[in-house]
Structures are given as structure tokens and as C-alpha cells.
Amino acid sequence: MDATGLFEADERPYVVSRFTAFVALIYHFSFIFVFYGLKVYPMSIFNIGSSIIFFTSTFFIKKVKSITPLFFMSEFEVIFHQIFADYFLGANTGFHFFLLIISYLPYFIYTKHLKIAIVFSIIPLLIFSIIEICAPFIQPLYIISTRAEYTIKIINILVTIFVTVGIIYTFAKLVMSAEDKLENEVQIQAEKLQLQNEKIIGYQKNTILSLSNLVENRDNETGEHVRRTSAYVHILAKAAQINGLYPEILSNNYIDNLYKAAPMHDIGKIVISDLILKKPGKLTQEEFDQMKRHAPEGGRIIKEILENSDDDLYKKLAIEIATSHHEKWDGTGYPDHLAGDEIPLSARLMAIADVFDALVTSRCYKEAYSIDEAFKIIEESGGSHFDPTLSKVFVENRKAILNILARYAE
């Protein structure tokens, strides 16, 4: 793999390498005067050249967007620097050589190019070791004082420490900044996805509500039936929650979704013939059997429409209500002859609301019952048709129920 191409997708190494080049520029520029003061003019000239190289590299890195050329340039420059130091001064001034590894190794590790990191670390170390082994056999051209030698070494050590800390800090800040940026991007994308999902769910709900309204319009005698029954269910569920009934189920979120799903309880009637749906008299057994199909068909229709919906609770309640709102507490209902707690709570709530509204409003096949008669039937049917606890709660909230009946009067 071409090492130069490893860094084109990430800005962090450019910043780190520019920082390294800038520090190296200051370092070499300062030693121009150090060696000039020591009258070691070749080393001073060498540092002038190094300063020019590093000054140019700060622009070169930004221009070509690659740290690899700088890496090789720095590596060879430091090696030649040590050769010059040993030859002219007979002194080891190459502490800052280790800045190379410190400067670039974190990025290679970060990008999981461990083999390259090992190669780029071991090769210069071997070369540097060979130079140092041969150094004692080199006759220096200049003899500098021990004090000057230690001064140079101290400067090198301080620069090494300074750049080491600076490189690590700079790289850590850049990594943290990149991670924060990535986290923000993920959050933004998640919010966009959530908004998109909400729109899709909204479209699905509107589709089902439109179908519910279509069913309502087919049977024009029911009028505001779906709106009233939804309101009854909401009142009954909230009252049950306040009374501490079914606390493991009746959360606020459950009740909100129940209210939204309630209008779809009779959506299955869309498959029932008008001859049966609008028949003015009592249905025959065969016709009633056909009418009963609307319960499982309603569940099937909702399941198909909401198949890809992520709103699991809404989907679950809508299917339960459509499928099971004609089940009875004693097991004599349809379509599955469920009994007692086998019947989903949502369907038990819907059953009471649906029957009450059917009682108090006129139909093509019957006259409306009086309010008192309707409440009496609901109360007496507790334990046979309805959940006895819920039927009692419904009757106890008579005033709120009558307010809904008045508001949505046909």
C-alpha cells in the first residue's frame, strides 16, 4: 500500500505534523546562533538549511495533504544532523530524534496501520544505533567544552519533552474533537431518521384513519361513532389508571396510543357487503356470520398497513382492538372465543365503549335506548359480556361519558 495515500481522508495528522514542523523550525533556527557562538560554522550553516526545509514543509504539508513526505524528510534530516554533530563536534546531540516516533506513531496506531508504524520506528532506530556505535571512532573537527555539550543536550531534552507533551496533547484534542464531531453527526442523523420515521408513521395512521372514515361514511347512520367511542375509551382508560387498575399496562403512553388506535376498531367492515351492513332489519345467521368477519379482517388490514411501522405499541393496540373488541368476558364472543384476561385489555376497554355507543344511538335495525337503560345494561353485563371491574368504572364516570355524548351528538 502506498503510505502517502493513508492520510488523505483525515485532517488530524496534517495539524499534528504542521505543529511538529513548526517546533522543529524554531529548534533549528535557535541552534544557528548556538553553533555560530561556538564557532562551529558548518553546523550553523547546516541548521540554516534545516530551518529553510522545515519552514517550507509547513506549507508543503497543507498543500499536498500528506504527512509521509515530511516524515521521511524529518527522518533523514535528523540522521544527517547526528552525522554532522558526531563528525564536527564528537558529541551526541540527537535526543530530538525520538520526536519522529513520538510525533507519528500515534496516528499510525490510531488508523490501525501497525505494521507501517513498526517499520517506520525500527528502521530509523537501527540506523541511529549504527551511527552512535561508530561515533567513538570518528575524529571530530571541533572540540567543544563539556559545558557547551551539556548545554546542547539539555536544550535537546527540553525540546523533546516539550514537543512530546505538545504532540500528545494536540493529537488527543484533535481525536476528541473528531469524536465529538462524529457524535454530533450521528445525533443529527438519528434525529433526521426519527423525524422521517415519525412522518412515515403519521402517513400510515392517516391512511388507516381515512379508511376508518370511509367505513363510517358507508354506514351513514353511525355518524360520529368512531369519535365518541375513542373519547369513551380514553375516559375509561384514564379512570382505570387513576383507580390503580392494571398499573403494569395502563401507562400514559399506552393510553395515548389506545386513543389514537380506537377509531380503527371497525375498519374490517370495509370488506362487508352493503346489503348486510345497511340491512334495516335483523340479520340472518348466515348474514351475521358474514358480519363477524369484520373483526379478524380488521386486524389483518391493520397488520398489513403497519407492517413496516416502528411504532410497535400503536400497531399492537390497533390490531388488538380491531380483532378482539367483540370478544366477551365469558368466552361467548368472536372471533376467537377468548375469555377473561385472555382478552387484551385494549379490546376489553373498546368493547364497553362500542356497545354503549351502539345502545344510545339509533341504527338502521333498531331504535336508541335511553341513557339510563344503556348504563344499566353495561353494569349488568359486567362479568358476562364485559370485564366486571371496567364496566363498574365506566358507570361511575357517567357524567364524563354524557359530556362526550352531548359534544358529538348526531
Sequence and secondary structure as in RCSB ss.txt:
>XXXX:A:sequence
MDATGLFEADERPYVVSRFTAFVALIYHFSFIFVFYGLKVYPMSIFNIGSSIIFFTSTFFIKKVKSITPLFFMSE
FEVIFHQIFADYFLGANTGFHFFLLIISYLPYFIYTKHLKIAIVFSIIPLLIFSIIEICAPFIQPLYIISTRAEY
TIKIINILVTIFVTVGIIYTFAKLVMSAEDKLENEVQIQAEKLQLQNEKIIGYQKNTILSLSNLVENRDNETGEH
VRRTSAYVHILAKAAQINGLYPEILSNNYIDNLYKAAPMHDIGKIVISDLILKKPGKLTQEEFDQMKRHAPEGGR
IIKEILENSDDDLYKKLAIEIATSHHEKWDGTGYPDHLAGDEIPLSARLMAIADVFDALVTSRCYKEAYSIDEAF
KIIEESGGSHFDPTLSKVFVENRKAILNILARYAE
>XXXX:A:secstr
  GGGGGTT SHHHHHHHHHHHHHHHHHHHHHHHHHHTT HHHHHHHHHHHHHHHHHHHHHHHHT SHHHHHHHH
HHHHHHHHHHHHHT     GGGGHHHHHHHHHHHHTT HHHHHHHHHHHHHHHHHHHHHGGGS  S    HHHHH
HHHHHHHHHHHHHHHHHHHHHHHHHHHHHHHHHHHHHHHHHHHHHHHHHHHHHHHHHHHHHHHHHHHHSTTSTTH
HHHHHHHHHHHHHHHHHTT STTT  HHHHHHHHHHGGGTTGGGGGS HHHHT SS   HHHHHHHTTHHHHHHH
HHHHHTTT S HHHHHHHHHHHHHTT  TTS  SSS   GGGS HHHHHHHHHHHHHHHHS BTTB    HHHHH
HHHHHTBTTTB HHHHHHHHHTHHHHHHHHHHT  
